[in-house]
Amino acid sequence: MEIVFENTRKSFEVHGSKERLIALDDVSFSVADKEFVCLLGPSGCGKSTLLKMAAGLAFPDSGTVVADEAPVKKPSPDRAMVFQDYALFPWLSVEENIAFGLEVNGVERGTALERIERFISLVGLKGFEKAHPYQLSGGMKQRVGIARVLAMFPKALLMDEPFGALDAFTRMDMQEELMNLWQAEPFTTIFVTHDVEEAVYLADRIVVMTSRPGRLKTIVHVPLARPRVRTDYDFVQIRNHVLRQYERTHAPTEEYSI
């Protein structure tokens, strides 16, 4: 699935004021089919808003958001979201949480059972099928959330800081797990993060946003083979380049690769 943002602008009402807060201002970029793109920028720059517009949960004031050449007008199982807070049903087991979306979308029971088993295995939760969320660590809960959306076979995965609440070591494990899944069966991915190293580890390209109002500052290509090693010279060079972009708050849009 290709996703295109063109001249996208979004503002919000300010409580108690006639003025509107501009969150995004004239943002244009595209995500190619099966490409992994990270949105990187400071808090409040509109990263999550862009993601919600791709999901059909929010809409631009002007400009367009297009998925596979059709305007995004509503949510679709083809564009699935993974949130930071897991969003699991506490009264359901691991397998029941994964099954929920399949049942809602009318997936035949035999097919659903096959998918549940397959993705529980893929995210490393074999043996935890009957466990409930309170019995799982943060990393395990996020694995359930990822398995739940992947079981729907979406064309695009939209991830809103999914590892932000995890400790450093679990976060790195989850980054590696996500890369293994993506490499096994690539799917279009837009991944929101504040973490420069995370973005360089995961992405084909990194879309760097300015402070609010969010504008496109630069697009950084990451032409590194996977799996990536964070201490390699080229990795460190790209990471340092991205870090320098935060010092250029009014830099023009540019393309970079090594």
C-alpha positions in Angstrom: 0.0 0.0 0.0 1.3 3.4 -1.0 0.4 6.3 1.3 0.7 9.9 0.1 0.4 13.1 2.1 0.1 16.2 -0.1 0.1 19.8 1.2 -1.5 18.5 4.4 -2.6 21.1 7.0 -4.3 20.5 10.3 -5.4 22.9 13.1 -7.3 22.5 16.4 -9.5 24.7 18.4 -7.9 26.2 21.5 -10.3 26.0 24.5 -11.5 29.5 25.5 -10.0 31.2 22.4 -11.1 32.1 18.9 -7.7 31.2 17.6 -6.8 27.8 16.2 -3.6 26.0 17.0 -1.8 24.9 13.8 -0.5 21.4 14.3 0.7 20.7 10.7 1.5 23.1 8.0 1.8 22.1 4.3 3.3 18.6 4.8 4.0 16.6 1.7 5.7 13.2 1.4 4.9 9.6 0.3 5.5 6.2 1.7 6.0 3.5 -1.0 4.4 0.1 -0.9 6.2 -2.1 1.7 8.5 0.7 2.7 9.4 1.3 6.4 9.3 5.0 7.2 9.8 6.6 10.6 8.3 10.0 11.6 10.8 11.7 13.9 10.4 15.0 15.7 9.8 16.9 19.0 6.6 16.5 21.0 3.6 18.4 19.5 5.0 18.6 16.0 2.0 16.6 14.5 3.6 13.1 14.1 0.7 11.3 15.7 -1.8 13.5 13.9 -0.3 12.4 10.5 -0.6 8.8 11.6 -4.2 9.3 12.6 -5.0 10.9 9.3 -3.4 7.9 7.5 -5.6 5.6 9.6 -8.8 7.6 8.9 -9.2 8.7 12.5 -8.5 12.4 11.7 -8.8 14.5 8.6 -6.8 17.5 7.2 -8.2 21.0 7.1 -6.6 21.2 3.6 -4.5 19.0 1.4 -5.0 15.3 1.0 -4.1 11.9 2.4 -4.3 9.1 -0.1 -3.9 5.3 0.3 -3.5 3.2 -2.9 -4.7 6.2 -5.0 -8.0 6.6 -3.0 -8.6 9.4 -0.5 -8.6 8.3 3.1 -12.1 9.0 4.4 -12.6 6.4 7.2 -10.8 3.7 9.1 -10.0 0.4 7.3 -8.6 -2.9 8.5 -6.1 -2.5 5.6 -4.5 0.3 7.7 -4.0 -1.0 11.2 -2.7 1.0 14.2 -0.5 -0.1 17.1 -0.6 2.2 20.1 1.9 2.9 22.9 -0.6 1.9 25.6 -1.2 -1.7 24.2 -5.0 -1.2 24.1 -5.6 -4.8 25.2 -8.9 -6.1 26.7 -7.9 -7.0 30.3 -10.6 -9.6 30.6 -9.5 -11.5 27.5 -6.6 -13.9 27.2 -3.7 -13.5 24.7 -5.4 -15.7 22.1 -8.8 -14.0 22.7 -7.4 -10.5 22.3 -5.9 -11.6 18.9 -9.1 -13.3 17.9 -11.3 -10.2 18.7 -10.5 -8.3 15.5 -10.8 -11.4 13.4 -14.3 -12.1 14.8 -15.4 -8.5 14.3 -14.3 -8.6 10.7 -16.0 -12.0 10.0 -12.9 -14.1 9.4 -13.9 -17.8 9.2 -13.2 -19.7 12.4 -10.7 -22.2 11.0 -8.7 -19.4 9.3 -8.8 -17.3 12.5 -7.4 -20.2 14.6 -4.6 -20.7 12.1 -3.7 -17.0 12.1 -3.8 -16.8 15.9 -1.5 -19.8 16.3 0.8 -18.5 13.6 1.2 -15.0 15.0 1.5 -16.0 18.6 4.4 -18.1 17.5 5.9 -15.3 15.3 6.0 -12.8 18.2 7.4 -15.3 20.7 4.4 -15.9 22.9 4.1 -19.7 22.5 2.9 -21.0 25.8 1.2 -17.8 26.9 -2.0 -18.3 24.8 -4.2 -18.5 28.0 -2.5 -15.7 29.9 -4.3 -12.4 30.6 -2.7 -9.0 30.2 -2.0 -8.6 34.0 0.2 -11.6 33.8 2.4 -10.2 31.0 5.3 -7.8 31.0 5.2 -4.6 29.0 7.1 -6.1 26.1 4.8 -9.2 26.0 1.7 -7.0 26.0 3.1 -5.0 23.0 3.8 -8.3 21.3 0.1 -9.2 21.7 -0.9 -5.8 20.2 1.4 -6.3 17.2 0.2 -9.9 16.7 -3.5 -8.7 16.9 -3.1 -6.3 14.0 -0.8 -8.5 11.9 -3.3 -11.3 12.1 -5.7 -9.1 10.1 -3.1 -9.1 7.3 -3.2 -5.3 6.9 -1.6 -3.6 3.9 -0.2 -0.9 6.2 0.9 -0.9 9.8 0.7 2.5 11.6 2.7 2.5 14.9 2.4 5.4 17.4 5.5 5.2 19.6 4.7 1.5 20.4 7.9 1.0 22.4 8.0 4.3 24.2 7.0 2.9 27.6 9.4 0.0 27.6 12.8 -0.2 29.3 15.9 0.2 27.1 16.7 -3.5 26.7 13.1 -4.6 26.1 12.8 -1.8 23.6 15.8 -3.0 21.6 14.5 -6.6 21.7 11.1 -5.4 20.3 12.9 -3.4 17.6 14.7 -6.5 16.5 11.5 -8.6 16.7 9.6 -6.0 14.6 12.4 -6.1 12.0 12.3 -9.9 11.9 8.5 -9.8 11.2 8.8 -7.0 8.6 11.6 -8.8 6.7 9.7 -12.1 6.7 6.7 -10.5 5.1 7.2 -6.8 4.3 4.3 -4.4 4.9 4.0 -0.7 4.5 5.0 0.8 7.9 4.8 4.3 9.3 6.4 4.4 12.8 6.3 7.4 15.0 9.2 7.9 17.4 11.2 10.5 19.4 14.3 8.2 19.4 16.9 8.9 16.7 18.7 5.6 17.1 15.4 3.7 16.9 14.6 5.5 13.7 18.0 4.7 12.1 17.8 1.1 13.2 14.3 0.5 11.7 13.7 2.8 8.8 14.3 2.8 5.1 13.7 6.6 5.3 13.3 9.0 8.2 10.9 12.0 7.9 12.2 14.6 10.3 9.6 17.2 11.4 10.1 20.7 12.8 8.7 21.9 16.1 5.0 23.0 16.0 3.6 23.9 13.6 4.9 20.6 12.1 6.6 21.0 8.8 8.8 18.7 6.8 12.4 19.5 7.7 14.3 16.8 5.9 14.1 13.2 4.6 17.0 11.0 5.5 17.7 7.8 3.5 19.1 4.9 5.5 20.8 2.6 2.9 22.1 0.1 5.4 21.7 -3.6 5.2 19.7 -5.4 7.8 20.2 -6.5 10.6 21.9 -3.2 11.5 24.6 -2.8 14.1 24.3 0.4 16.1 28.1 0.7 16.6 29.0 0.5 12.9 30.6 3.6 11.4 27.9 4.2 8.8 25.1 3.8 11.4 26.8 6.3 13.7 27.3 8.7 10.8 23.6 8.7 9.8 22.5 8.9 13.5 24.7 12.0 14.0 23.4 13.6 10.8 19.8 13.2 12.0 20.7 14.6 15.4 22.1 17.7 13.7 18.8 18.3 12.0 17.3 19.4 15.4 19.8 22.3 15.4 18.5 23.5 12.0 14.9 24.5 12.8 14.5 26.5 9.6 16.5 24.3 7.3 15.0 23.7 3.8 13.8 20.2 2.8 16.8 18.1 1.7 17.6 14.5 0.8 20.6 12.7 2.3 22.3 9.3 1.8 25.7 7.9 2.3 
